[in-house]
Amino acid sequence: MQQYESVIILTPLLSEDAAKEAIAKFKNILTEGGAEIVAEDNWGLKKLAYPIQKKTTGFYHLTEFKAPGELIKKLEVEYKRDERVMRFLTISLDKHALAYNEKKRSGAFNKKAETKTEEVAN
């Protein structure tokens, strides 16, 4: 099974509960299709770089998962059918991206910033 990363932007007109419900729906599609969820990251309501459908903000959610290739088409069809999804992007991760994501989850990038601020303080 290949490892993938999918980012979706949901419409800002949703409440927090409705956004969580939409994310749960897509997560359920993945698990029913035989995917294994590796990591999730809910970025919350963020400002968009440019307006989409006359909206300037959106709920961002990132999901990293292992899945068979044919499941991606089914997932993206569901993204397109759901009118709560404004944009989505699903990519296949190579070995470098996997290593980067593992470091990011373990907090390796934050530790370096903390040591630099301690050195400056001393």
Accessible surface in RSA format (square Angstrom, percent):
REM  Atomic radii and reference values for relative SASA: ProtOr
REM  Chains: A
REM  Algorithm: Lee & Richards
REM  Probe-radius: 1.40
REM  Slices: 20
REM RES _ NUM      All-atoms   Total-Side   Main-Chain    Non-polar    All polar
REM                ABS   REL    ABS   REL    ABS   REL    ABS   REL    ABS   REL
RES MET A   1   146.54  75.9  66.17  43.8  80.37 191.4  67.15  57.1  79.39 105.2
RES GLN A   2    75.26  42.1  67.67  49.5   7.59  18.1  22.07  47.0  53.19  40.3
RES GLN A   3    18.65  10.4  16.07  11.7   2.58   6.1   4.45   9.5  14.21  10.8
RES TYR A   4    25.66  12.0  25.66  14.6   0.00   0.0  10.90   8.2  14.76  18.2
RES GLU A   5    25.84  14.8  25.01  18.9   0.83   2.0   0.50   1.0  25.34  20.7
RES SER A   6     1.97   1.7   0.55   0.7   1.42   3.3   0.55   1.2   1.42   2.0
RES VAL A   7    31.37  20.6  30.33  27.5   1.04   2.5  30.33  26.4   1.04   2.8
RES ILE A   8     5.82   3.3   5.82   4.3   0.00   0.0   5.82   4.2   0.00   0.0
RES ILE A   9    19.39  11.0  19.39  14.4   0.00   0.0  19.39  14.0   0.00   0.0
RES LEU A  10     0.09   0.1   0.09   0.1   0.00   0.0   0.09   0.1   0.00   0.0
RES THR A  11    14.17  10.1  14.17  14.4   0.00   0.0  13.71  18.4   0.46   0.7
RES PRO A  12    31.82  23.2  14.23  13.0  17.59  64.0  14.23  11.7  17.59 109.3
RES LEU A  13   145.89  81.2 111.85  80.0  34.04  85.6 116.32  81.7  29.56  79.6
RES LEU A  14    32.28  18.0  22.14  15.8  10.14  25.5  24.73  17.4   7.54  20.3
RES SER A  15    68.96  58.3  54.27  72.4  14.69  33.8  54.24 115.5  14.72  20.6
RES GLU A  16    99.52  57.1  95.15  72.0   4.37  10.4  51.98 100.5  47.55  38.8
RES ASP A  17   110.16  77.2 103.68 103.2   6.48  15.3  32.13  75.6  78.03  77.8
RES ALA A  18    27.18  25.0  24.33  37.5   2.85   6.5  26.56  37.4   0.62   1.7
RES ALA A  19     4.83   4.4   4.83   7.5   0.00   0.0   4.83   6.8   0.00   0.0
RES LYS A  20   119.44  58.3 114.10  70.0   5.34  12.7  64.20  57.8  55.24  58.8
RES GLU A  21   110.89  63.7 103.56  78.3   7.33  17.4  42.10  81.4  68.79  56.2
RES ALA A  22     0.00   0.0   0.00   0.0   0.00   0.0   0.00   0.0   0.00   0.0
RES ILE A  23    18.51  10.5  17.82  13.3   0.69   1.7  17.97  12.9   0.54   1.5
RES ALA A  24    55.78  51.3  49.03  75.7   6.75  15.4  51.72  72.8   4.06  10.8
RES LYS A  25    76.36  37.3  67.26  41.3   9.11  21.7  54.59  49.1  21.78  23.2
RES PHE A  26     6.72   3.4   6.72   4.2   0.00   0.0   6.72   4.1   0.00   0.0
RES LYS A  27    81.35  39.7  79.28  48.6   2.07   4.9  37.21  33.5  44.14  47.0
RES ASN A  28    76.08  52.5  72.12  69.7   3.96   9.5  16.09  38.7  59.99  58.0
RES ILE A  29    21.43  12.2  20.51  15.3   0.92   2.2  21.40  15.4   0.04   0.1
RES LEU A  30     3.71   2.1   3.71   2.7   0.00   0.0   3.71   2.6   0.00   0.0
RES THR A  31    68.90  49.0  51.33  52.0  17.57  41.9  43.03  57.8  25.87  39.1
RES GLU A  32   130.96  75.2  92.24  69.8  38.72  92.2  41.08  79.4  89.89  73.4
RES GLY A  33    28.90  35.6   0.00   N/A  28.90  35.6  15.18  41.7  13.71  30.7
RES GLY A  34    46.23  57.0   0.00   N/A  46.23  57.0  34.15  93.7  12.09  27.1
RES ALA A  35    11.39  10.5   0.00   0.0  11.39  25.9   0.15   0.2  11.24  29.8
RES GLU A  36    92.33  53.0  87.54  66.2   4.78  11.4  36.65  70.9  55.68  45.5
RES ILE A  37    44.42  25.3  20.58  15.3  23.84  57.5  20.58  14.8  23.84  64.7
RES VAL A  38    51.08  33.6  21.38  19.4  29.70  71.6  25.36  22.0  25.72  69.7
RES ALA A  39    19.63  18.1  11.58  17.9   8.05  18.3  19.63  27.6   0.00   0.0
RES GLU A  40    67.23  38.6  35.26  26.7  31.97  76.1  16.70  32.3  50.53  41.3
RES ASP A  41    64.14  44.9  62.34  62.0   1.81   4.3  13.31  31.3  50.83  50.7
RES ASN A  42    78.17  53.9  50.33  48.6  27.84  67.0  20.34  48.9  57.84  55.9
RES TRP A  43    98.01  39.3  78.82  38.2  19.18  45.0  79.36  42.3  18.65  30.3
RES GLY A  44    20.94  25.8   0.00   N/A  20.94  25.8  20.94  57.5   0.00   0.0
RES LEU A  45    98.32  54.8  69.01  49.4  29.31  73.7  69.01  48.5  29.31  78.9
RES LYS A  46   103.33  50.4  99.21  60.9   4.12   9.8  47.40  42.7  55.94  59.6
RES LYS A  47   161.29  78.7 136.69  83.9  24.60  58.6 101.44  91.3  59.84  63.7
RES LEU A  48     8.74   4.9   2.56   1.8   6.18  15.5   2.87   2.0   5.87  15.8
RES ALA A  49   105.94  97.4  55.91  86.3  50.04 113.8  68.57  96.6  37.38  99.0
RES TYR A  50   126.59  59.1 122.77  69.9   3.81   9.9  95.63  71.9  30.96  38.2
RES PRO A  51    88.82  64.7  72.35  65.9  16.48  59.9  72.35  59.7  16.48 102.4
RES ILE A  52     8.87   5.0   6.57   4.9   2.30   5.5   8.87   6.4   0.00   0.0
RES GLN A  53   111.07  62.1  79.01  57.7  32.07  76.3  47.53 101.2  63.54  48.2
RES LYS A  54   200.80  98.0 165.85 101.8  34.95  83.2 115.17 103.7  85.63  91.2
RES LYS A  55    46.19  22.5  41.88  25.7   4.31  10.3  19.28  17.4  26.91  28.7
RES THR A  56    76.89  54.7  72.69  73.7   4.19  10.0  46.83  62.9  30.05  45.4
RES THR A  57    42.43  30.2  42.41  43.0   0.02   0.1  31.31  42.1  11.12  16.8
RES GLY A  58     0.00   0.0   0.00   N/A   0.00   0.0   0.00   0.0   0.00   0.0
RES PHE A  59    15.60   7.8  15.55   9.6   0.05   0.1  15.55   9.4   0.05   0.1
RES TYR A  60    37.69  17.6  37.40  21.3   0.29   0.7  21.30  16.0  16.38  20.2
RES HIS A  61    11.13   6.1  10.76   7.5   0.37   0.9  10.76  11.1   0.37   0.4
RES LEU A  62    14.57   8.1  14.57  10.4   0.00   0.0  14.57  10.2   0.00   0.0
RES THR A  63    13.67   9.7  13.67  13.9   0.00   0.0   3.20   4.3  10.47  15.8
RES GLU A  64     3.21   1.8   3.21   2.4   0.00   0.0   0.00   0.0   3.21   2.6
RES PHE A  65     0.00   0.0   0.00   0.0   0.00   0.0   0.00   0.0   0.00   0.0
RES LYS A  66    75.80  37.0  75.80  46.5   0.00   0.0  24.29  21.9  51.51  54.9
RES ALA A  67     0.00   0.0   0.00   0.0   0.00   0.0   0.00   0.0   0.00   0.0
RES PRO A  68    36.39  26.5  31.60  28.8   4.80  17.4  36.39  30.0   0.00   0.0
RES GLY A  69    41.34  51.0   0.00   N/A  41.34  51.0  24.52  67.3  16.82  37.7
RES GLU A  70   132.73  76.2 117.44  88.8  15.29  36.4  67.99 131.5  64.73  52.9
RES LEU A  71     9.21   5.1   6.55   4.7   2.66   6.7   9.21   6.5   0.00   0.0
RES ILE A  72    23.52  13.4  23.52  17.5   0.00   0.0  23.52  16.9   0.00   0.0
RES LYS A  73   160.50  78.3 157.39  96.6   3.12   7.4 103.13  92.8  57.37  61.1
RES LYS A  74   110.67  54.0 103.33  63.4   7.35  17.5  68.96  62.1  41.72  44.4
RES LEU A  75     0.00   0.0   0.00   0.0   0.00   0.0   0.00   0.0   0.00   0.0
RES GLU A  76    44.41  25.5  44.41  33.6   0.00   0.0   3.45   6.7  40.96  33.4
RES VAL A  77    63.96  42.1  63.57  57.6   0.39   0.9  63.89  55.5   0.07   0.2
RES GLU A  78    34.10  19.6  34.10  25.8   0.00   0.0   2.58   5.0  31.52  25.7
RES TYR A  79     8.69   4.1   7.04   4.0   1.65   4.3   0.00   0.0   8.69  10.7
RES LYS A  80   151.50  73.9 117.31  72.0  34.19  81.4  70.77  63.7  80.73  86.0
RES ARG A  81   174.99  73.5 141.83  72.3  33.16  79.0  54.78  74.9 120.22  72.9
RES ASP A  82    13.33   9.3   5.80   5.8   7.53  17.8   7.51  17.7   5.81   5.8
RES GLU A  83   164.70  94.6 138.62 104.9  26.07  62.1  59.55 115.2 105.15  85.8
RES ARG A  84    50.88  21.4  50.20  25.6   0.68   1.6  24.44  33.4  26.44  16.0
RES VAL A  85    16.08  10.6   2.43   2.2  13.65  32.9   2.43   2.1  13.65  37.0
RES MET A  86    11.94   6.2   0.38   0.3  11.56  27.5   0.63   0.5  11.32  15.0
RES ARG A  87   108.49  45.6 105.65  53.9   2.83   6.7  42.44  58.0  66.05  40.0
RES PHE A  88    58.00  29.0  35.44  21.9  22.57  58.7  38.22  23.2  19.78  56.6
RES LEU A  89   114.92  64.0 112.33  80.4   2.60   6.5 113.78  79.9   1.14   3.1
RES THR A  90    21.48  15.3   1.07   1.1  20.41  48.7   1.07   1.4  20.41  30.9
RES ILE A  91    75.60  43.0  71.03  52.9   4.57  11.0  75.60  54.4   0.00   0.0
RES SER A  92    66.94  56.6  40.86  54.5  26.08  60.1  30.70  65.4  36.23  50.8
RES LEU A  93     6.56   3.7   3.28   2.4   3.27   8.2   4.12   2.9   2.44   6.6
RES ASP A  94    83.18  58.3  72.23  71.9  10.96  25.9  45.30 106.6  37.88  37.8
RES LYS A  95   152.25  74.3 140.95  86.5  11.30  26.9  85.48  76.9  66.77  71.1
RES HIS A  96   124.96  68.3 117.46  81.6   7.50  19.2  79.81  82.3  45.15  52.5
RES ALA A  97    30.24  27.8  23.45  36.2   6.79  15.4  29.64  41.7   0.60   1.6
RES LEU A  98    61.31  34.1  57.59  41.2   3.71   9.3  58.09  40.8   3.21   8.6
RES ALA A  99    53.40  49.1  44.00  67.9   9.40  21.4  52.24  73.6   1.16   3.1
RES TYR A 100   116.10  54.2 112.76  64.2   3.34   8.7  78.76  59.2  37.34  46.0
RES ASN A 101     7.27   5.0   7.27   7.0   0.00   0.0   1.20   2.9   6.07   5.9
RES GLU A 102   100.60  57.8 100.54  76.1   0.07   0.2  45.51  88.0  55.10  45.0
RES LYS A 103   114.68  55.9 113.24  69.5   1.44   3.4  57.33  51.6  57.35  61.1
RES LYS A 104    90.82  44.3  77.62  47.6  13.19  31.4  53.43  48.1  37.38  39.8
RES ARG A 105    97.43  40.9  61.22  31.2  36.20  86.2  51.71  70.7  45.71  27.7
RES SER A 106    72.82  61.5  44.11  58.9  28.71  66.1  47.83 101.9  24.99  35.0
RES GLY A 107    15.95  19.7   0.00   N/A  15.95  19.7  15.58  42.7   0.38   0.8
RES ALA A 108    30.88  28.4  26.73  41.2   4.15   9.4  29.39  41.4   1.49   3.9
RES PHE A 109    83.34  41.7  73.46  45.5   9.88  25.7  74.49  45.2   8.85  25.3
RES ASN A 110    98.68  68.0  96.33  93.1   2.35   5.6  18.54  44.6  80.14  77.5
RES LYS A 111   129.53  63.2 128.39  78.8   1.14   2.7  79.37  71.4  50.16  53.4
RES LYS A 112   134.51  65.6 132.83  81.5   1.68   4.0  83.01  74.7  51.50  54.9
RES ALA A 113    56.66  52.1  51.12  78.9   5.54  12.6  56.09  79.0   0.57   1.5
RES GLU A 114   103.39  59.4 100.97  76.4   2.42   5.8  35.96  69.6  67.43  55.1
RES THR A 115    70.65  50.2  70.11  71.1   0.54   1.3  58.82  79.0  11.83  17.9
RES LYS A 116   136.59  66.6 135.81  83.3   0.79   1.9  79.73  71.8  56.86  60.6
RES THR A 117    89.85  63.9  83.00  84.1   6.84  16.3  73.88  99.2  15.96  24.1
RES GLU A 118   106.34  61.1 102.86  77.8   3.48   8.3  38.44  74.3  67.90  55.4
RES GLU A 119   126.83  72.8 109.64  82.9  17.19  40.9  43.42  84.0  83.41  68.1
RES VAL A 120   130.86  86.1 104.14  94.3  26.72  64.4 111.08  96.5  19.78  53.7
RES ALA A 121    87.85  80.8  46.25  71.4  41.59  94.6  57.74  81.3  30.11  79.8
RES ASN A 122   160.83 110.9 100.56  97.2  60.26 145.1  43.21 104.0 117.61 113.7
END  Absolute sums over single chains surface
CHAIN  1 A     7997.7       6634.6       1363.1       4532.8       3464.8
END  Absolute sums over all chains
TOTAL          7997.7       6634.6       1363.1       4532.8       3464.8
